[in-house]
Every structure is written in structure tokens, then in C-alpha cells.
Amino acid sequence: MLRLRRAEDVPLIAAASHDPDTQRWLEDEPMTPEREAGSLARAEEQWRSGAGAPFVIADAADDRPLGLLNLQLGDAATLAVSVFPEARGRGIAPRALRLGATWGLRELGLERVGAEAAPGNTASIHAIEKAGFRREGIRDDKETFVLRSQDLDSR
């Protein structure tokens, strides 16, 4: 399930930001104590300003954080996902991507939602494709994918 970020999530998010695989593929720097302290406020500001919709991916059974999903709402709506190391390999990323994209397309009325991954990031590429995104091309050295509202009805 997707939910809002809470203060008790921040230490887990900070710890995951130091994971070598996370650092390899994501452009964010690992959280410092200063960034950790402002994490919740930054997430709340994204919601308030409409710049983004940062979610925590949580276990439906016990609400435990399993990762992050962020829908950036700039010039183009783009989803980014990061599953915490201990939760990887369980199919969480494709389900979260599909859920976030469906929410953006249906509830926000977006025409399209994009996703991107570095060409060597096979796990992310597989998750994006499994979520139903179609490969679009290469932009800024990243493979790009798109999901449109009509794609939701075809699955």
C-alpha cells in the first residue's frame, strides 16, 4: 500500500539511503543528519506545493515501510521507486509503480506518467515493464518508459 511519510519512517529511509545498490542507481546523496532532520518537512512541502507526491510503500499487513515511491509533478509526471534492501525480490516495485501511476492517471487526471532507469539497472527496467509501462526511448542517458490512461484498461 502507499501512504504518507511519517516521522518514524525517516530513520529507515536514512539507513536505506546508504545502501550501496541504492547509491549506485539513484541520484540522491545518502542522508546526512541535517537532511534527515528536514526530510519530513520536505515531503510535506512537495505535497503542499503540488510539486510532487512522495509516498512510503508500506506492508499492508503491519504498515512497516518497505520503500519509497515519488511522483514528481513538474513539466512531465515521472515516478521513481526505491525498495529498501530487506524488502527486495518480492515484487514490491512493480506493484507500487502501477498503483502510483494509476492514482496519478485516474485521480489527478494526468495524461501520462513516465519512469526512467539507467540502462544497466535491469531490476528497475524489469519492474517498470512489469508494471505495464511501455519503453519510449533514451533521454539523458536513461531508458524512458510511459504509461497512459488507455494502457490501464488494456491489462
Phi and psi in degrees as GROMACS dihedral restraints (atoms count N, CA, C in turn):
[ dihedral_restraints ]
;  ai    aj    ak    al  type     phi  dphi    fc
    3     4     5     6     1  -107.4    20    10
    4     5     6     7     1   139.7    20    10
    6     7     8     9     1  -148.8    20    10
    7     8     9    10     1   172.0    20    10
    9    10    11    12     1   -71.9    20    10
   10    11    12    13     1   154.0    20    10
   12    13    14    15     1   -72.1    20    10
   13    14    15    16     1   142.0    20    10
   15    16    17    18     1  -123.0    20    10
   16    17    18    19     1   161.3    20    10
   18    19    20    21     1   -57.2    20    10
   19    20    21    22     1   -39.0    20    10
   21    22    23    24     1   -70.4    20    10
   22    23    24    25     1   -12.4    20    10
   24    25    26    27     1   -80.2    20    10
   25    26    27    28     1   -25.8    20    10
   27    28    29    30     1   -59.1    20    10
   28    29    30    31     1   -43.8    20    10
   30    31    32    33     1   -60.5    20    10
   31    32    33    34     1   -37.0    20    10
   33    34    35    36     1   -68.0    20    10
   34    35    36    37     1   -39.7    20    10
   36    37    38    39     1   -63.8    20    10
   37    38    39    40     1   -43.5    20    10
   39    40    41    42     1   -63.1    20    10
   40    41    42    43     1   -44.4    20    10
   42    43    44    45     1   -62.2    20    10
   43    44    45    46     1   -43.3    20    10
   45    46    47    48     1   -64.9    20    10
   46    47    48    49     1   -28.6    20    10
   48    49    50    51     1   -66.9    20    10
   49    50    51    52     1   -15.4    20    10
   51    52    53    54     1   -95.9    20    10
   52    53    54    55     1    -2.6    20    10
   54    55    56    57     1   -64.8    20    10
   55    56    57    58     1   132.3    20    10
   57    58    59    60     1   -57.4    20    10
   58    59    60    61     1   -40.1    20    10
   60    61    62    63     1   -67.7    20    10
   61    62    63    64     1   -38.4    20    10
   63    64    65    66     1   -62.5    20    10
   64    65    66    67     1   -46.0    20    10
   66    67    68    69     1   -63.6    20    10
   67    68    69    70     1   -34.6    20    10
   69    70    71    72     1   -63.4    20    10
   70    71    72    73     1   -38.2    20    10
   72    73    74    75     1  -106.4    20    10
   73    74    75    76     1   -23.7    20    10
   75    76    77    78     1   -97.5    20    10
   76    77    78    79     1   151.6    20    10
   78    79    80    81     1   -85.7    20    10
   79    80    81    82     1   -12.1    20    10
   81    82    83    84     1   -73.2    20    10
   82    83    84    85     1   143.9    20    10
   84    85    86    87     1   -76.7    20    10
   85    86    87    88     1   153.0    20    10
   87    88    89    90     1   -58.4    20    10
   88    89    90    91     1   147.7    20    10
   90    91    92    93     1   -69.1    20    10
   91    92    93    94     1   130.3    20    10
   93    94    95    96     1   -90.1    20    10
   94    95    96    97     1   166.7    20    10
   96    97    98    99     1   -56.4    20    10
   97    98    99   100     1   -35.2    20    10
   99   100   101   102     1   -67.1    20    10
  100   101   102   103     1   -45.0    20    10
  102   103   104   105     1   -66.9    20    10
  103   104   105   106     1   -36.4    20    10
  105   106   107   108     1   -60.8    20    10
  106   107   108   109     1   -43.4    20    10
  108   109   110   111     1   -62.3    20    10
  109   110   111   112     1   -32.0    20    10
  111   112   113   114     1   -97.9    20    10
  112   113   114   115     1     3.0    20    10
  114   115   116   117     1   -60.4    20    10
  115   116   117   118     1   -48.0    20    10
  117   118   119   120     1   -64.5    20    10
  118   119   120   121     1   -41.7    20    10
  120   121   122   123     1   -64.3    20    10
  121   122   123   124     1   -39.2    20    10
  123   124   125   126     1   -64.5    20    10
  124   125   126   127     1   -41.7    20    10
  126   127   128   129     1   -63.8    20    10
  127   128   129   130     1   -44.2    20    10
  129   130   131   132     1   -62.5    20    10
  130   131   132   133     1   -38.0    20    10
  132   133   134   135     1   -67.1    20    10
  133   134   135   136     1   -37.1    20    10
  135   136   137   138     1   -60.0    20    10
  136   137   138   139     1   -44.7    20    10
  138   139   140   141     1   -63.1    20    10
  139   140   141   142     1   -48.1    20    10
  141   142   143   144     1   -61.7    20    10
  142   143   144   145     1   -42.8    20    10
  144   145   146   147     1   -81.8    20    10
  145   146   147   148     1   -16.1    20    10
  147   148   149   150     1    81.7    20    10
  148   149   150   151     1     8.8    20    10
  150   151   152   153     1   -74.9    20    10
  151   152   153   154     1   -24.1    20    10
  153   154   155   156     1  -167.6    20    10
  154   155   156   157     1   169.5    20    10
  156   157   158   159     1  -130.0    20    10
  157   158   159   160     1    85.3    20    10
  159   160   161   162     1   -82.3    20    10
  160   161   162   163     1   122.4    20    10
  162   163   164   165     1  -113.9    20    10
  163   164   165   166     1   155.5    20    10
  165   166   167   168     1   -99.1    20    10
  166   167   168   169     1   134.0    20    10
  168   169   170   171     1   -85.1    20    10
  169   170   171   172     1   118.7    20    10
  171   172   173   174     1  -121.1    20    10
  172   173   174   175     1   149.1    20    10
  174   175   176   177     1   -67.1    20    10
  175   176   177   178     1   127.1    20    10
  177   178   179   180     1   -66.3    20    10
  178   179   180   181     1   -25.0    20    10
  180   181   182   183     1   -79.7    20    10
  181   182   183   184     1   -40.9    20    10
  183   184   185   186     1  -130.2    20    10
  184   185   186   187     1     6.3    20    10
  186   187   188   189     1    67.8    20    10
  187   188   189   190     1    10.9    20    10
  189   190   191   192     1   -69.1    20    10
  190   191   192   193     1   133.4    20    10
  192   193   194   195     1   -64.5    20    10
  193   194   195   196     1   132.1    20    10
  195   196   197   198     1  -115.3    20    10
  196   197   198   199     1   -13.6    20    10
  198   199   200   201     1   169.2    20    10
  199   200   201   202     1  -167.9    20    10
  201   202   203   204     1  -129.6    20    10
  202   203   204   205     1   145.6    20    10
  204   205   206   207     1  -133.8    20    10
  205   206   207   208     1   128.6    20    10
  207   208   209   210     1  -127.8    20    10
  208   209   210   211     1   121.8    20    10
  210   211   212   213     1   -98.8    20    10
  211   212   213   214     1   107.3    20    10
  213   214   215   216     1   -85.0    20    10
  214   215   216   217     1   131.4    20    10
  216   217   218   219     1  -116.0    20    10
  217   218   219   220     1    61.7    20    10
  219   220   221   222     1   -95.6    20    10
  220   221   222   223     1  -134.5    20    10
  222   223   224   225     1   -58.2    20    10
  223   224   225   226     1   -35.4    20    10
  225   226   227   228     1  -135.4    20    10
  226   227   228   229     1   142.1    20    10
  228   229   230   231     1   -76.9    20    10
  229   230   231   232     1   124.6    20    10
  231   232   233   234     1  -134.7    20    10
  232   233   234   235     1   133.6    20    10
  234   235   236   237     1   -98.4    20    10
  235   236   237   238     1   142.8    20    10
  237   238   239   240     1  -132.3    20    10
  238   239   240   241     1   140.0    20    10
  240   241   242   243     1  -130.3    20    10
  241   242   243   244     1   146.4    20    10
  243   244   245   246     1  -144.4    20    10
  244   245   246   247     1   119.2    20    10
  246   247   248   249     1   -98.4    20    10
  247   248   249   250     1   133.3    20    10
  249   250   251   252     1   -62.4    20    10
  250   251   252   253     1   147.0    20    10
  252   253   254   255     1   -50.1    20    10
  253   254   255   256     1   -43.3    20    10
  255   256   257   258     1   -71.7    20    10
  256   257   258   259     1   -11.8    20    10
  258   259   260   261     1  -105.7    20    10
  259   260   261   262     1    -0.2    20    10
  261   262   263   264     1   -69.8    20    10
  262   263   264   265     1   154.6    20    10
  264   265   266   267     1    83.6    20    10
  265   266   267   268     1    11.5    20    10
  267   268   269   270     1  -113.8    20    10
  268   269   270   271     1     9.9    20    10
  270   271   272   273     1    76.4    20    10
  271   272   273   274     1    20.4    20    10
  273   274   275   276     1   -72.7    20    10
  274   275   276   277     1   -42.7    20    10
  276   277   278   279     1   -60.8    20    10
  277   278   279   280     1   -48.7    20    10
  279   280   281   282     1   -62.4    20    10
  280   281   282   283     1   -38.6    20    10
  282   283   284   285     1   -66.1    20    10
  283   284   285   286     1   -42.1    20    10
  285   286   287   288     1   -65.7    20    10
  286   287   288   289     1   -42.3    20    10
  288   289   290   291     1   -60.9    20    10
  289   290   291   292     1   -44.3    20    10
  291   292   293   294     1   -65.4    20    10
  292   293   294   295     1   -42.9    20    10
  294   295   296   297     1   -63.7    20    10
  295   296   297   298     1   -45.6    20    10
  297   298   299   300     1   -65.3    20    10
  298   299   300   301     1   -40.9    20    10
  300   301   302   303     1   -66.8    20    10
  301   302   303   304     1   -42.7    20    10
  303   304   305   306     1   -61.6    20    10
  304   305   306   307     1   -42.3    20    10
  306   307   308   309     1   -60.9    20    10
  307   308   309   310     1   -47.3    20    10
  309   310   311   312     1   -63.1    20    10
  310   311   312   313     1   -42.1    20    10
  312   313   314   315     1   -71.7    20    10
  313   314   315   316     1   -43.7    20    10
  315   316   317   318     1   -86.8    20    10
  316   317   318   319     1   -45.8    20    10
  318   319   320   321     1   -84.4    20    10
  319   320   321   322     1   -36.2    20    10
  321   322   323   324     1   -93.3    20    10
  322   323   324   325     1   -11.6    20    10
  324   325   326   327     1    73.3    20    10
  325   326   327   328     1    23.9    20    10
  327   328   329   330     1   -66.3    20    10
  328   329   330   331     1   148.8    20    10
  330   331   332   333     1   -83.7    20    10
  331   332   333   334     1   -30.0    20    10
  333   334   335   336     1  -155.0    20    10
  334   335   336   337     1   151.7    20    10
  336   337   338   339     1  -128.4    20    10
  337   338   339   340     1   131.0    20    10
  339   340   341   342     1  -103.6    20    10
  340   341   342   343     1   164.7    20    10
  342   343   344   345     1  -148.3    20    10
  343   344   345   346     1   156.0    20    10
  345   346   347   348     1  -146.7    20    10
  346   347   348   349     1   157.5    20    10
  348   349   350   351     1  -152.6    20    10
  349   350   351   352     1   149.6    20    10
  351   352   353   354     1   -63.7    20    10
  352   353   354   355     1   142.7    20    10
  354   355   356   357     1   -53.1    20    10
  355   356   357   358     1   -32.3    20    10
  357   358   359   360     1   -86.2    20    10
  358   359   360   361     1    -4.2    20    10
  360   361   362   363     1   -86.3    20    10
  361   362   363   364     1    75.2    20    10
  363   364   365   366     1   -63.6    20    10
  364   365   366   367     1   -33.5    20    10
  366   367   368   369     1   -63.8    20    10
  367   368   369   370     1   -44.2    20    10
  369   370   371   372     1   -67.9    20    10
  370   371   372   373     1   -41.8    20    10
  372   373   374   375     1   -60.7    20    10
  373   374   375   376     1   -44.7    20    10
  375   376   377   378     1   -61.7    20    10
  376   377   378   379     1   -44.0    20    10
  378   379   380   381     1   -63.0    20    10
  379   380   381   382     1   -43.9    20    10
  381   382   383   384     1   -62.1    20    10
  382   383   384   385     1   -46.2    20    10
  384   385   386   387     1   -67.3    20    10
  385   386   387   388     1   -39.3    20    10
  387   388   389   390     1   -63.6    20    10
  388   389   390   391     1   -30.0    20    10
  390   391   392   393     1   -74.2    20    10
  391   392   393   394     1    -7.0    20    10
  393   394   395   396     1   101.5    20    10
  394   395   396   397     1     3.4    20    10
  396   397   398   399     1   -71.9    20    10
  397   398   399   400     1   144.7    20    10
  399   400   401   402     1  -100.4    20    10
  400   401   402   403     1   138.8    20    10
  402   403   404   405     1   -64.1    20    10
  403   404   405   406     1   133.1    20    10
  405   406   407   408     1  -110.1    20    10
  406   407   408   409     1   -36.4    20    10
  408   409   410   411     1   155.7    20    10
  409   410   411   412     1  -156.1    20    10
  411   412   413   414     1  -121.0    20    10
  412   413   414   415     1   132.6    20    10
  414   415   416   417     1  -143.5    20    10
  415   416   417   418     1   131.1    20    10
  417   418   419   420     1    52.3    20    10
  418   419   420   421     1    44.5    20    10
  420   421   422   423     1    62.2    20    10
  421   422   423   424     1    23.6    20    10
  423   424   425   426     1  -127.1    20    10
  424   425   426   427     1   144.4    20    10
  426   427   428   429     1   -76.5    20    10
  427   428   429   430     1   133.2    20    10
  429   430   431   432     1  -113.1    20    10
  430   431   432   433     1   148.1    20    10
  432   433   434   435     1  -137.0    20    10
  433   434   435   436     1   157.1    20    10
  435   436   437   438     1  -141.1    20    10
  436   437   438   439     1   147.4    20    10
  438   439   440   441     1  -130.9    20    10
  439   440   441   442     1   128.9    20    10
  441   442   443   444     1  -112.8    20    10
  442   443   444   445     1   163.1    20    10
  444   445   446   447     1   -58.3    20    10
  445   446   447   448     1   -37.6    20    10
  447   448   449   450     1   -66.7    20    10
  448   449   450   451     1   -23.2    20    10
  450   451   452   453     1   -68.3    20    10
  451   452   453   454     1   -26.7    20    10
  453   454   455   456     1   -66.1    20    10
  454   455   456   457     1   -35.5    20    10
  456   457   458   459     1   -80.6    20    10
  457   458   459   460     1   -12.4    20    10
  459   460   461   462     1   -90.4    20    10
  460   461   462   463     1    -1.0    20    10
